[in-house]
Amino acid sequence: MIIPPYLTEGDTVALAAPARKISKSEILPAENWLKKNGFNVFYDDRLFAEDHQFAGNDTLRAEYFQDLLDNNDVKAIWCARGGYGSARIIDNLDFTRFQQHPKWICGYSDITVFHNHLQQNLQTATIHATMPINVTDKNTQSPVLQSFLQALTGQTLTYELEIHPLARTAPFSGILTGGNLSMLYSLIGSPSDIDTHGKVLLIEDLDEYLYHIDRMVLNLKRSGKFSGINALLVGHLSDMHDNTVPFGKTAEEIVADQCRDLDFPLIYNVPAGHLPDNRALRLGCVTEGLIKDNKFIINNLNHA
């Protein structure tokens, strides 16, 4: 794996919107937070383009993202928000100059497209983290943003988890991969599909019907995504829906049920995904798990 250079004071972070549209007022708290932490911030008017729900049409979003990939002064690209749209532009991007001068691409949810594509095709690490849309004037001192700052600057990320009743706890180590479950499901068979063998797989999701969760987890299982993994990390599975006739299991129980005949550590309560406690994790870096004092400890290291 290629680890992009970690950031230091004075480096430039660019803001991008490869999916849903964003406004100036929505990114202002994040811009101010970056500047207060010693970074320069770059974006231009294309960041605020609109084409129905998208941040401009596919051509404009791809052109703007390409410019950021090719700009050697930019050391990290922080995606402003998710939604939907990254998969519509990923195949139109040229990563030639990015490979010569790799940089951190950061975000979660729909940004899973970039995480998977870069890890699978370019063997390059990325950062699964909160996004500018989630930053407010009131949360700039939060552990979530502190973890993002630590991820950008190369510090080890350590999280202490309560052991969930459904967990199968055991030590593990491996390169971290994955992201949003719906996106992982949608990328199977595409050029952005990931090889999970020998890795630690992270999943999280939001606003899905419980039977959709079952269908997607079953698909990952049947397509071999659980074969040979070193561990499965379950982040937030939030705001789930049910039918009039109940499915009969929670989202967490669905994951446990589909994994009951598989032999790998199954870890819940990972603080990643669509809830306020969305801590940073470097995908493509070694991630270790261990039990200590009746807690489960996850260490996301700064190397591959």
C-alpha positions as CSV (number, residue, x, y, z in Angstrom):
1,M,0.0,0.0,0.0
2,I,1.1,3.6,-0.8
3,I,0.7,5.9,2.2
4,P,0.3,9.6,1.0
5,P,2.5,12.1,2.9
6,Y,1.0,13.2,6.2
7,L,0.1,16.8,6.6
8,T,2.0,19.5,8.4
9,E,1.3,23.1,9.3
10,G,0.9,25.2,6.1
11,D,-0.2,22.4,3.9
12,T,-3.3,22.8,1.6
13,V,-6.5,20.9,2.0
14,A,-8.9,21.2,-0.9
15,L,-12.7,20.9,-0.6
16,A,-14.6,18.9,-3.2
17,A,-18.2,17.9,-3.9
18,P,-18.2,14.8,-6.1
19,A,-21.8,14.0,-5.2
20,R,-24.6,16.1,-3.7
21,K,-24.5,19.9,-3.9
22,I,-23.2,22.0,-1.0
23,S,-23.5,25.7,-0.2
24,K,-20.9,28.2,1.1
25,S,-22.6,28.5,4.4
26,E,-22.5,24.7,4.9
27,I,-18.8,24.5,4.5
28,L,-17.8,27.7,6.3
29,P,-17.4,26.1,9.8
30,A,-15.1,23.3,8.4
31,E,-13.1,25.9,6.4
32,N,-12.6,27.9,9.6
33,W,-11.6,24.8,11.6
34,L,-9.0,23.9,9.0
35,K,-7.5,27.4,9.1
36,K,-7.4,27.4,12.9
37,N,-5.4,24.2,12.8
38,G,-2.8,25.7,10.5
39,F,-3.9,24.5,7.1
40,N,-4.5,26.5,3.9
41,V,-7.9,25.8,2.3
42,F,-8.5,25.7,-1.5
43,Y,-11.7,25.6,-3.5
44,D,-13.2,27.6,-6.3
45,D,-16.8,28.5,-7.4
46,R,-17.3,25.1,-9.0
47,L,-17.6,23.7,-5.5
48,F,-21.0,25.4,-5.3
49,A,-22.4,24.4,-8.7
50,E,-25.9,22.9,-8.8
51,D,-27.6,20.5,-11.2
52,H,-30.7,19.3,-9.4
53,Q,-29.4,17.3,-6.4
54,F,-25.8,17.2,-7.7
55,A,-23.0,19.6,-7.2
56,G,-23.0,20.4,-11.0
57,N,-23.3,17.9,-13.8
58,D,-21.1,14.9,-14.1
59,T,-18.7,16.7,-16.5
60,L,-18.2,19.7,-14.2
61,R,-17.8,17.5,-11.0
62,A,-15.2,15.3,-12.8
63,E,-13.3,18.3,-14.2
64,Y,-13.1,20.0,-10.8
65,F,-12.0,16.8,-9.0
66,Q,-9.4,16.1,-11.7
67,D,-8.0,19.6,-11.2
68,L,-7.6,18.8,-7.5
69,L,-6.0,15.4,-8.2
70,D,-3.5,17.1,-10.5
71,N,-2.7,20.1,-8.2
72,N,0.6,19.3,-6.5
73,D,0.0,22.0,-3.9
74,V,-3.0,20.1,-2.6
75,K,-2.0,17.5,0.0
76,A,-5.6,16.3,0.9
77,I,-9.0,16.4,-0.7
78,W,-11.8,16.6,1.9
79,C,-15.1,15.7,0.3
80,A,-17.8,18.1,1.5
81,R,-20.6,15.6,1.7
82,G,-21.9,12.3,0.4
83,G,-25.4,11.7,-1.0
84,Y,-25.1,10.1,-4.4
85,G,-22.9,10.8,-7.4
86,S,-19.3,9.7,-7.0
87,A,-19.8,6.5,-9.0
88,R,-21.0,8.6,-11.9
89,I,-17.6,10.3,-12.3
90,I,-15.0,7.8,-11.0
91,D,-14.3,6.2,-14.4
92,N,-13.8,9.7,-16.0
93,L,-10.9,10.5,-13.7
94,D,-7.2,10.1,-14.7
95,F,-5.0,9.2,-11.7
96,T,-1.7,9.4,-13.5
97,R,-0.4,12.5,-11.7
98,F,-2.1,11.4,-8.5
99,Q,0.1,8.3,-8.6
100,Q,3.2,10.5,-9.0
101,H,2.1,12.7,-6.1
102,P,-0.4,10.8,-3.9
103,K,-2.6,12.8,-1.5
104,W,-5.3,11.9,1.1
105,I,-8.9,11.6,-0.1
106,C,-11.2,11.9,2.9
107,G,-14.9,11.3,3.6
108,Y,-17.4,8.6,4.1
109,S,-20.8,7.3,2.9
110,D,-20.8,7.8,-1.0
111,I,-17.1,8.5,-0.8
112,T,-16.6,4.8,-0.3
113,V,-16.4,4.7,-4.1
114,F,-13.1,6.6,-3.9
115,H,-11.9,4.5,-0.9
116,N,-12.5,1.2,-2.7
117,H,-11.3,2.4,-6.1
118,L,-8.0,3.8,-4.8
119,Q,-7.2,0.8,-2.6
120,Q,-8.0,-1.8,-5.3
121,N,-6.5,-0.1,-8.4
122,L,-3.9,2.2,-7.0
123,Q,-3.0,0.5,-3.7
124,T,-3.3,3.9,-2.0
125,A,-4.6,4.6,1.5
126,T,-7.5,7.0,2.2
127,I,-9.2,8.4,5.2
128,H,-12.8,7.4,6.2
129,A,-13.9,10.4,8.3
130,T,-16.5,13.0,8.9
131,M,-17.1,15.7,6.3
132,P,-17.6,19.5,6.2
133,I,-21.4,19.1,6.1
134,N,-21.1,17.6,9.6
135,V,-19.0,20.4,11.0
136,T,-20.7,23.2,13.0
137,D,-19.5,26.1,15.0
138,K,-20.5,24.1,18.1
139,N,-18.5,20.8,17.5
140,T,-15.1,22.1,16.4
141,Q,-13.6,20.8,19.6
142,S,-15.2,17.3,19.3
143,P,-13.3,14.0,19.5
144,V,-14.5,13.4,16.0
145,L,-12.7,16.3,14.5
146,Q,-9.7,15.7,16.7
147,S,-9.5,12.1,15.3
148,F,-9.6,13.5,11.8
149,L,-6.7,15.9,12.6
150,Q,-4.8,12.9,14.0
151,A,-5.4,10.9,10.9
152,L,-4.2,13.7,8.6
153,T,-1.0,14.2,10.6
154,G,0.0,10.6,11.0
155,Q,-0.9,9.7,14.6
156,T,-2.0,6.3,15.7
157,L,-5.8,6.2,16.1
158,T,-6.9,4.3,19.2
159,Y,-10.6,3.5,20.1
160,E,-11.9,1.7,23.2
161,L,-15.1,-0.1,22.5
162,E,-17.7,-1.6,24.8
163,I,-18.0,-5.3,24.0
164,H,-21.4,-5.9,22.3
165,P,-23.3,-9.1,23.3
166,L,-23.2,-10.3,19.7
167,A,-19.5,-9.8,19.3
168,R,-16.9,-12.5,18.7
169,T,-13.9,-10.9,20.2
170,A,-10.4,-12.1,19.4
171,P,-7.1,-10.4,18.5
172,F,-6.7,-9.5,14.8
173,S,-4.5,-7.5,12.5
174,G,-4.7,-6.5,8.8
175,I,-5.1,-3.8,6.3
176,L,-8.4,-2.0,6.8
177,T,-10.8,-1.8,3.9
178,G,-14.5,-1.2,3.3
179,G,-16.9,1.6,4.2
180,N,-20.6,2.1,3.5
181,L,-22.4,-1.2,3.1
182,S,-24.8,0.0,0.3
183,M,-21.8,1.3,-1.7
184,L,-19.8,-1.9,-1.2
185,Y,-22.9,-3.8,-2.5
186,S,-23.3,-1.5,-5.5
187,L,-19.6,-1.7,-6.5
188,I,-19.4,-5.5,-6.7
189,G,-18.4,-6.6,-10.2
190,S,-17.3,-3.0,-11.1
191,P,-13.7,-1.7,-11.6
192,S,-14.0,-0.3,-8.0
193,D,-14.8,-3.6,-6.4
194,I,-12.4,-4.6,-3.6
195,D,-10.4,-7.7,-2.7
196,T,-11.1,-8.3,1.0
197,H,-9.0,-11.4,1.5
198,G,-6.6,-11.1,4.4
199,K,-8.0,-7.7,5.3
200,V,-10.1,-6.2,8.1
201,L,-13.5,-5.2,6.6
202,L,-15.5,-2.2,7.9
203,I,-19.2,-1.8,7.2
204,E,-21.7,0.9,8.2
205,D,-25.0,2.2,6.8
206,L,-28.0,4.5,7.3
207,D,-31.7,4.7,6.4
208,E,-32.2,1.2,5.0
209,Y,-34.9,-1.3,5.4
210,L,-33.9,-4.2,7.5
211,Y,-34.5,-6.7,4.7
212,H,-32.2,-4.6,2.5
213,I,-29.5,-5.0,5.2
214,D,-30.0,-8.7,5.1
215,R,-29.9,-8.8,1.3
216,M,-26.7,-6.7,1.1
217,V,-24.9,-8.7,3.8
218,L,-25.9,-11.9,2.2
219,N,-24.6,-10.7,-1.1
220,L,-21.3,-9.8,0.4
221,K,-21.2,-13.3,1.9
222,R,-22.1,-15.1,-1.3
223,S,-19.7,-13.0,-3.5
224,G,-16.8,-14.0,-1.3
225,K,-16.2,-10.7,0.6
226,F,-16.2,-12.5,3.9
227,S,-13.9,-15.3,2.7
228,G,-10.5,-15.1,4.3
229,I,-11.1,-11.7,6.1
230,N,-9.2,-11.2,9.3
231,A,-12.1,-9.5,11.1
232,L,-15.4,-7.7,10.4
233,L,-15.9,-4.3,12.0
234,V,-19.5,-3.1,12.3
235,G,-19.9,0.6,12.5
236,H,-23.1,2.5,13.0
237,L,-26.2,0.9,11.4
238,S,-28.5,3.8,12.1
239,D,-32.1,4.9,11.4
240,M,-33.2,1.5,10.1
241,H,-36.8,0.9,8.8
242,D,-39.0,-2.1,9.0
243,N,-42.1,-3.3,7.1
244,T,-45.6,-3.7,8.5
245,V,-44.8,-7.3,9.0
246,P,-41.6,-7.1,11.0
247,F,-38.4,-8.7,9.7
248,G,-37.7,-10.0,13.2
249,K,-34.1,-9.0,13.7
250,T,-32.2,-5.8,14.3
251,A,-29.5,-4.8,11.8
252,E,-26.8,-6.0,14.2
253,E,-28.6,-9.3,14.6
254,I,-28.8,-9.7,10.8
255,V,-25.0,-9.3,10.5
256,A,-24.5,-11.8,13.3
257,D,-26.9,-14.3,11.7
258,Q,-25.2,-14.1,8.3
259,C,-21.8,-14.6,9.9
260,R,-22.8,-17.4,12.4
261,D,-21.1,-20.1,10.3
262,L,-18.0,-18.0,9.6
263,D,-14.8,-18.0,11.7
264,F,-13.5,-14.5,12.2
265,P,-13.7,-11.8,14.9
266,L,-16.9,-9.9,14.7
267,I,-16.6,-6.5,16.4
268,Y,-19.5,-4.1,17.0
269,N,-19.7,-0.5,18.4
270,V,-17.0,0.8,16.0
271,P,-17.5,4.6,16.0
272,A,-17.8,5.1,12.3
273,G,-20.7,6.0,10.1
274,H,-23.8,8.1,10.0
275,L,-24.0,9.2,13.7
276,P,-22.3,12.2,15.3
277,D,-19.6,9.9,16.8
278,N,-17.9,9.2,13.4
279,R,-14.2,8.9,14.2
280,A,-11.5,8.8,11.5
281,L,-10.0,5.6,10.3
282,R,-7.3,5.2,7.7
283,L,-8.3,2.7,5.1
284,G,-5.3,0.9,3.6
285,C,-3.3,1.1,6.9
286,V,-2.7,-1.8,9.4
287,T,-5.5,-2.0,12.0
288,E,-5.2,-4.1,15.1
289,G,-7.7,-5.3,17.6
290,L,-7.1,-6.6,21.1
291,I,-8.9,-7.2,24.4
292,K,-7.8,-5.2,27.5
293,D,-9.6,-4.8,30.8
294,N,-12.9,-6.1,29.4
295,K,-12.8,-3.5,26.6
296,F,-12.0,-4.1,22.9
297,I,-9.2,-1.8,21.7
298,I,-8.8,-0.9,18.0
299,N,-5.5,0.7,16.9
300,N,-5.5,2.2,13.4
301,L,-1.8,2.6,12.6
302,N,-0.1,5.0,10.3
303,H,1.5,2.5,8.0
304,A,0.7,-0.5,5.8
